[in-house]
Amino acid sequence: MQRPRGTIIAAILAPIALFTAFSAGYVMAEPEKPSAASLSAAHELIVATGASKQFEAVVPMMVQQLEPILLQMAPGKEAEIKEITGLIVKRFAERKSEMMDIIANVYATKLTEPEMKDLTAFFSKGAGAAFIAKQPEILTESMAAGQQWGQKIGIEIEQQIREEMQKRGIKI
């Protein structure tokens, strides 16, 4: 069974959207060219905040979401698909610096060099470093809490919509 191209594209775009949320809301960089010192400060900030580690997760996440689709498209070829996807992950991991440069440019156009240095200092020690270290746990638990809340609220919304529709004589 061949999957529609949109399914493959959606599997690729989902982790990119997640990554974008974690990379300070990446938007198109403004045309102004930051100084080398600002770009250097931006790179240091990216490392200090742990964002560079998040970049490392993007390609494996994309490939992981593609694997089931590929396995459905080519049944019985699991070993070959795993080998190919492993190769692709390795190949694209080498391109992490491209993403670092893109995001550094965004940081450097939105923040001043002294601001980035202050932030880097903050995230490199004390409370900032503790926050960065705990961020994966905080994110995981926050996402789970958000999903639970969303489900609870969703049920309440549905109930209230039904009640309001019933008041107006609308059957659903």
KOLLOSE-204782 format. One record per residue (C-alpha): residue number from 1; residue in three letters; x, y, z. Coordinates in steps of 0.1 Angstrom, whole numbers, plus 5000, padded with zeros to 4 digits. Example, Ala and Ser with C-alpha at 12.3 -4.5 7.8 and 13.67 -1.06 7.14 Angstrom:
# residues 2
<node><num>1</num><residuo>ala</residuo><east>5123</east><north>4955</north><up>5078</up></node>
<node><num>2</num><residuo>ser</residuo><east>5137</east><north>4989</north><up>5071</up></node>
This chain:
# residues 172
<node><num>1</num><residuo>met</residuo><east>5000</east><north>5000</north><up>5000</up></node>
<node><num>2</num><residuo>gln</residuo><east>5015</east><north>5033</north><up>4990</up></node>
<node><num>3</num><residuo>arg</residuo><east>5011</east><north>5062</north><up>5014</up></node>
<node><num>4</num><residuo>pro</residuo><east>5001</east><north>5096</north><up>5000</up></node>
<node><num>5</num><residuo>arg</residuo><east>5030</east><north>5120</north><up>4997</up></node>
<node><num>6</num><residuo>gly</residuo><east>5013</east><north>5143</north><up>5022</up></node>
<node><num>7</num><residuo>thr</residuo><east>5017</east><north>5116</north><up>5049</up></node>
<node><num>8</num><residuo>ile</residuo><east>5055</east><north>5115</north><up>5044</up></node>
<node><num>9</num><residuo>ile</residuo><east>5057</east><north>5153</north><up>5043</up></node>
<node><num>10</num><residuo>ala</residuo><east>5036</east><north>5155</north><up>5075</up></node>
<node><num>11</num><residuo>ala</residuo><east>5060</east><north>5130</north><up>5092</up></node>
<node><num>12</num><residuo>ile</residuo><east>5089</east><north>5152</north><up>5083</up></node>
<node><num>13</num><residuo>leu</residuo><east>5073</east><north>5185</north><up>5092</up></node>
<node><num>14</num><residuo>ala</residuo><east>5060</east><north>5174</north><up>5127</up></node>
<node><num>15</num><residuo>pro</residuo><east>5095</east><north>5172</north><up>5143</up></node>
<node><num>16</num><residuo>ile</residuo><east>5105</east><north>5204</north><up>5125</up></node>
<node><num>17</num><residuo>ala</residuo><east>5076</east><north>5222</north><up>5141</up></node>
<node><num>18</num><residuo>leu</residuo><east>5086</east><north>5208</north><up>5175</up></node>
<node><num>19</num><residuo>phe</residuo><east>5122</east><north>5219</north><up>5169</up></node>
<node><num>20</num><residuo>thr</residuo><east>5110</east><north>5254</north><up>5159</up></node>
<node><num>21</num><residuo>ala</residuo><east>5091</east><north>5257</north><up>5191</up></node>
<node><num>22</num><residuo>phe</residuo><east>5123</east><north>5250</north><up>5211</up></node>
<node><num>23</num><residuo>ser</residuo><east>5146</east><north>5272</north><up>5191</up></node>
<node><num>24</num><residuo>ala</residuo><east>5132</east><north>5305</north><up>5203</up></node>
<node><num>25</num><residuo>gly</residuo><east>5105</east><north>5308</north><up>5176</up></node>
<node><num>26</num><residuo>tyr</residuo><east>5127</east><north>5307</north><up>5145</up></node>
<node><num>27</num><residuo>val</residuo><east>5115</east><north>5333</north><up>5119</up></node>
<node><num>28</num><residuo>met</residuo><east>5130</east><north>5345</north><up>5087</up></node>
<node><num>29</num><residuo>ala</residuo><east>5162</east><north>5364</north><up>5096</up></node>
<node><num>30</num><residuo>glu</residuo><east>5163</east><north>5401</north><up>5089</up></node>
<node><num>31</num><residuo>pro</residuo><east>5186</east><north>5411</north><up>5061</up></node>
<node><num>32</num><residuo>glu</residuo><east>5210</east><north>5430</north><up>5083</up></node>
<node><num>33</num><residuo>lys</residuo><east>5243</east><north>5412</north><up>5087</up></node>
<node><num>34</num><residuo>pro</residuo><east>5254</east><north>5407</north><up>5123</up></node>
<node><num>35</num><residuo>ser</residuo><east>5291</east><north>5412</north><up>5133</up></node>
<node><num>36</num><residuo>ala</residuo><east>5314</east><north>5382</north><up>5137</up></node>
<node><num>37</num><residuo>ala</residuo><east>5316</east><north>5390</north><up>5174</up></node>
<node><num>38</num><residuo>ser</residuo><east>5278</east><north>5389</north><up>5177</up></node>
<node><num>39</num><residuo>leu</residuo><east>5276</east><north>5356</north><up>5158</up></node>
<node><num>40</num><residuo>ser</residuo><east>5303</east><north>5342</north><up>5181</up></node>
<node><num>41</num><residuo>ala</residuo><east>5283</east><north>5353</north><up>5211</up></node>
<node><num>42</num><residuo>ala</residuo><east>5252</east><north>5338</north><up>5196</up></node>
<node><num>43</num><residuo>his</residuo><east>5269</east><north>5304</north><up>5191</up></node>
<node><num>44</num><residuo>glu</residuo><east>5281</east><north>5304</north><up>5227</up></node>
<node><num>45</num><residuo>leu</residuo><east>5245</east><north>5312</north><up>5238</up></node>
<node><num>46</num><residuo>ile</residuo><east>5231</east><north>5283</north><up>5217</up></node>
<node><num>47</num><residuo>val</residuo><east>5255</east><north>5259</north><up>5234</up></node>
<node><num>48</num><residuo>ala</residuo><east>5249</east><north>5273</north><up>5269</up></node>
<node><num>49</num><residuo>thr</residuo><east>5211</east><north>5270</north><up>5265</up></node>
<node><num>50</num><residuo>gly</residuo><east>5214</east><north>5234</north><up>5253</up></node>
<node><num>51</num><residuo>ala</residuo><east>5197</east><north>5243</north><up>5220</up></node>
<node><num>52</num><residuo>ser</residuo><east>5227</east><north>5227</north><up>5201</up></node>
<node><num>53</num><residuo>lys</residuo><east>5217</east><north>5194</north><up>5216</up></node>
<node><num>54</num><residuo>gln</residuo><east>5182</east><north>5198</north><up>5205</up></node>
<node><num>55</num><residuo>phe</residuo><east>5195</east><north>5203</north><up>5169</up></node>
<node><num>56</num><residuo>glu</residuo><east>5211</east><north>5168</north><up>5172</up></node>
<node><num>57</num><residuo>ala</residuo><east>5177</east><north>5153</north><up>5179</up></node>
<node><num>58</num><residuo>val</residuo><east>5159</east><north>5168</north><up>5148</up></node>
<node><num>59</num><residuo>val</residuo><east>5171</east><north>5145</north><up>5121</up></node>
<node><num>60</num><residuo>pro</residuo><east>5168</east><north>5113</north><up>5141</up></node>
<node><num>61</num><residuo>met</residuo><east>5132</east><north>5123</north><up>5151</up></node>
<node><num>62</num><residuo>met</residuo><east>5124</east><north>5129</north><up>5114</up></node>
<node><num>63</num><residuo>val</residuo><east>5138</east><north>5096</north><up>5104</up></node>
<node><num>64</num><residuo>gln</residuo><east>5121</east><north>5078</north><up>5133</up></node>
<node><num>65</num><residuo>gln</residuo><east>5087</east><north>5092</north><up>5121</up></node>
<node><num>66</num><residuo>leu</residuo><east>5094</east><north>5081</north><up>5085</up></node>
<node><num>67</num><residuo>glu</residuo><east>5105</east><north>5046</north><up>5093</up></node>
<node><num>68</num><residuo>pro</residuo><east>5070</east><north>5031</north><up>5099</up></node>
<node><num>69</num><residuo>ile</residuo><east>5058</east><north>5047</north><up>5067</up></node>
<node><num>70</num><residuo>leu</residuo><east>5087</east><north>5033</north><up>5048</up></node>
<node><num>71</num><residuo>leu</residuo><east>5082</east><north>4999</north><up>5063</up></node>
<node><num>72</num><residuo>gln</residuo><east>5046</east><north>4999</north><up>5051</up></node>
<node><num>73</num><residuo>met</residuo><east>5057</east><north>5010</north><up>5017</up></node>
<node><num>74</num><residuo>ala</residuo><east>5083</east><north>4983</north><up>5015</up></node>
<node><num>75</num><residuo>pro</residuo><east>5072</east><north>4953</north><up>5036</up></node>
<node><num>76</num><residuo>gly</residuo><east>5099</east><north>4928</north><up>5044</up></node>
<node><num>77</num><residuo>lys</residuo><east>5127</east><north>4953</north><up>5039</up></node>
<node><num>78</num><residuo>glu</residuo><east>5132</east><north>4962</north><up>5075</up></node>
<node><num>79</num><residuo>ala</residuo><east>5169</east><north>4955</north><up>5076</up></node>
<node><num>80</num><residuo>glu</residuo><east>5176</east><north>4975</north><up>5045</up></node>
<node><num>81</num><residuo>ile</residuo><east>5154</east><north>5004</north><up>5057</up></node>
<node><num>82</num><residuo>lys</residuo><east>5171</east><north>5005</north><up>5091</up></node>
<node><num>83</num><residuo>glu</residuo><east>5205</east><north>5005</north><up>5074</up></node>
<node><num>84</num><residuo>ile</residuo><east>5195</east><north>5033</north><up>5050</up></node>
<node><num>85</num><residuo>thr</residuo><east>5179</east><north>5054</north><up>5077</up></node>
<node><num>86</num><residuo>gly</residuo><east>5209</east><north>5050</north><up>5100</up></node>
<node><num>87</num><residuo>leu</residuo><east>5231</east><north>5062</north><up>5071</up></node>
<node><num>88</num><residuo>ile</residuo><east>5209</east><north>5092</north><up>5065</up></node>
<node><num>89</num><residuo>val</residuo><east>5209</east><north>5101</north><up>5102</up></node>
<node><num>90</num><residuo>lys</residuo><east>5247</east><north>5100</north><up>5102</up></node>
<node><num>91</num><residuo>arg</residuo><east>5250</east><north>5120</north><up>5070</up></node>
<node><num>92</num><residuo>phe</residuo><east>5227</east><north>5148</north><up>5081</up></node>
<node><num>93</num><residuo>ala</residuo><east>5241</east><north>5149</north><up>5116</up></node>
<node><num>94</num><residuo>glu</residuo><east>5272</east><north>5163</north><up>5100</up></node>
<node><num>95</num><residuo>arg</residuo><east>5251</east><north>5193</north><up>5089</up></node>
<node><num>96</num><residuo>lys</residuo><east>5243</east><north>5205</north><up>5124</up></node>
<node><num>97</num><residuo>ser</residuo><east>5266</east><north>5235</north><up>5119</up></node>
<node><num>98</num><residuo>glu</residuo><east>5243</east><north>5248</north><up>5092</up></node>
<node><num>99</num><residuo>met</residuo><east>5214</east><north>5250</north><up>5116</up></node>
<node><num>100</num><residuo>met</residuo><east>5236</east><north>5265</north><up>5143</up></node>
<node><num>101</num><residuo>asp</residuo><east>5247</east><north>5292</north><up>5119</up></node>
<node><num>102</num><residuo>ile</residuo><east>5210</east><north>5299</north><up>5109</up></node>
<node><num>103</num><residuo>ile</residuo><east>5199</east><north>5302</north><up>5145</up></node>
<node><num>104</num><residuo>ala</residuo><east>5230</east><north>5321</north><up>5155</up></node>
<node><num>105</num><residuo>asn</residuo><east>5221</east><north>5347</north><up>5129</up></node>
<node><num>106</num><residuo>val</residuo><east>5186</east><north>5350</north><up>5143</up></node>
<node><num>107</num><residuo>tyr</residuo><east>5199</east><north>5354</north><up>5178</up></node>
<node><num>108</num><residuo>ala</residuo><east>5225</east><north>5380</north><up>5167</up></node>
<node><num>109</num><residuo>thr</residuo><east>5198</east><north>5401</north><up>5149</up></node>
<node><num>110</num><residuo>lys</residuo><east>5174</east><north>5400</north><up>5178</up></node>
<node><num>111</num><residuo>leu</residuo><east>5198</east><north>5404</north><up>5208</up></node>
<node><num>112</num><residuo>thr</residuo><east>5228</east><north>5426</north><up>5214</up></node>
<node><num>113</num><residuo>glu</residuo><east>5262</east><north>5410</north><up>5219</up></node>
<node><num>114</num><residuo>pro</residuo><east>5262</east><north>5421</north><up>5257</up></node>
<node><num>115</num><residuo>glu</residuo><east>5227</east><north>5406</north><up>5261</up></node>
<node><num>116</num><residuo>met</residuo><east>5239</east><north>5373</north><up>5246</up></node>
<node><num>117</num><residuo>lys</residuo><east>5270</east><north>5373</north><up>5268</up></node>
<node><num>118</num><residuo>asp</residuo><east>5249</east><north>5380</north><up>5299</up></node>
<node><num>119</num><residuo>leu</residuo><east>5225</east><north>5352</north><up>5290</up></node>
<node><num>120</num><residuo>thr</residuo><east>5254</east><north>5328</north><up>5283</up></node>
<node><num>121</num><residuo>ala</residuo><east>5269</east><north>5336</north><up>5317</up></node>
<node><num>122</num><residuo>phe</residuo><east>5235</east><north>5330</north><up>5333</up></node>
<node><num>123</num><residuo>phe</residuo><east>5228</east><north>5297</north><up>5316</up></node>
<node><num>124</num><residuo>ser</residuo><east>5264</east><north>5285</north><up>5322</up></node>
<node><num>125</num><residuo>lys</residuo><east>5262</east><north>5284</north><up>5360</up></node>
<node><num>126</num><residuo>gly</residuo><east>5240</east><north>5285</north><up>5390</up></node>
<node><num>127</num><residuo>ala</residuo><east>5202</east><north>5287</north><up>5385</up></node>
<node><num>128</num><residuo>gly</residuo><east>5206</east><north>5290</north><up>5347</up></node>
<node><num>129</num><residuo>ala</residuo><east>5227</east><north>5258</north><up>5345</up></node>
<node><num>130</num><residuo>ala</residuo><east>5203</east><north>5240</north><up>5368</up></node>
<node><num>131</num><residuo>phe</residuo><east>5174</east><north>5251</north><up>5346</up></node>
<node><num>132</num><residuo>ile</residuo><east>5191</east><north>5238</north><up>5314</up></node>
<node><num>133</num><residuo>ala</residuo><east>5199</east><north>5205</north><up>5331</up></node>
<node><num>134</num><residuo>lys</residuo><east>5163</east><north>5200</north><up>5342</up></node>
<node><num>135</num><residuo>gln</residuo><east>5148</east><north>5214</north><up>5310</up></node>
<node><num>136</num><residuo>pro</residuo><east>5142</east><north>5179</north><up>5294</up></node>
<node><num>137</num><residuo>glu</residuo><east>5123</east><north>5167</north><up>5324</up></node>
<node><num>138</num><residuo>ile</residuo><east>5104</east><north>5200</north><up>5328</up></node>
<node><num>139</num><residuo>leu</residuo><east>5094</east><north>5198</north><up>5291</up></node>
<node><num>140</num><residuo>thr</residuo><east>5083</east><north>5162</north><up>5292</up></node>
<node><num>141</num><residuo>glu</residuo><east>5062</east><north>5167</north><up>5324</up></node>
<node><num>142</num><residuo>ser</residuo><east>5048</east><north>5200</north><up>5311</up></node>
<node><num>143</num><residuo>met</residuo><east>5038</east><north>5183</north><up>5278</up></node>
<node><num>144</num><residuo>ala</residuo><east>5021</east><north>5155</north><up>5297</up></node>
<node><num>145</num><residuo>ala</residuo><east>5003</east><north>5179</north><up>5320</up></node>
<node><num>146</num><residuo>gly</residuo><east>4992</east><north>5200</north><up>5290</up></node>
<node><num>147</num><residuo>gln</residuo><east>4978</east><north>5169</north><up>5273</up></node>
<node><num>148</num><residuo>gln</residuo><east>4959</east><north>5159</north><up>5304</up></node>
<node><num>149</num><residuo>trp</residuo><east>4945</east><north>5194</north><up>5309</up></node>
<node><num>150</num><residuo>gly</residuo><east>4936</east><north>5196</north><up>5272</up></node>
<node><num>151</num><residuo>gln</residuo><east>4917</east><north>5163</north><up>5274</up></node>
<node><num>152</num><residuo>lys</residuo><east>4899</east><north>5175</north><up>5305</up></node>
<node><num>153</num><residuo>ile</residuo><east>4890</east><north>5208</north><up>5290</up></node>
<node><num>154</num><residuo>gly</residuo><east>4880</east><north>5192</north><up>5257</up></node>
<node><num>155</num><residuo>ile</residuo><east>4855</east><north>5170</north><up>5275</up></node>
<node><num>156</num><residuo>glu</residuo><east>4841</east><north>5200</north><up>5294</up></node>
<node><num>157</num><residuo>ile</residuo><east>4839</east><north>5221</north><up>5261</up></node>
<node><num>158</num><residuo>glu</residuo><east>4821</east><north>5192</north><up>5244</up></node>
<node><num>159</num><residuo>gln</residuo><east>4796</east><north>5189</north><up>5273</up></node>
<node><num>160</num><residuo>gln</residuo><east>4789</east><north>5226</north><up>5273</up></node>
<node><num>161</num><residuo>ile</residuo><east>4784</east><north>5228</north><up>5236</up></node>
<node><num>162</num><residuo>arg</residuo><east>4760</east><north>5199</north><up>5238</up></node>
<node><num>163</num><residuo>glu</residuo><east>4741</east><north>5216</north><up>5266</up></node>
<node><num>164</num><residuo>glu</residuo><east>4739</east><north>5249</north><up>5248</up></node>
<node><num>165</num><residuo>met</residuo><east>4727</east><north>5232</north><up>5216</up></node>
<node><num>166</num><residuo>gln</residuo><east>4701</east><north>5212</north><up>5235</up></node>
<node><num>167</num><residuo>lys</residuo><east>4688</east><north>5244</north><up>5251</up></node>
<node><num>168</num><residuo>arg</residuo><east>4683</east><north>5257</north><up>5216</up></node>
<node><num>169</num><residuo>gly</residuo><east>4666</east><north>5225</north><up>5204</up></node>
<node><num>170</num><residuo>ile</residuo><east>4694</east><north>5214</north><up>5182</up></node>
<node><num>171</num><residuo>lys</residuo><east>4699</east><north>5177</north><up>5183</up></node>
<node><num>172</num><residuo>ile</residuo><east>4733</east><north>5163</north><up>5177</up></node>
